[in-house]
């Protein structure tokens, strides 16, 4: 099974494949160095699928991570083993970052 890493600016329960319901999730807030360490080194280095809806959010992610993340409005359906990195913009140059995983 191919595992995917998605990067998005939102999370919704609709992103979980209906065949997996009911499902258990692990949601971890990444802070400070964890964002760069976890996101850049271990996850995005393997390749990722962008589901970032807004260009401004994609630019903020670039400033925070140094990785080009294109704006790409699309539907995400998570499967076991997939990871979703969610950036939620707080202020002009700040964002919260979460790692969402389905627990099998």
Buried (B, 14 or more C-beta within 10 A) or exposed (E): EEEBBBBBBBBEEEBBEEEBEEBEEEEEEBEEEEBBEBBBEEBBEEEBBBBBBEEEBBBBBEEBBEBEBEBEEEEBBBBEEBBBBBBBBEEEEEBEBBBBBBEE
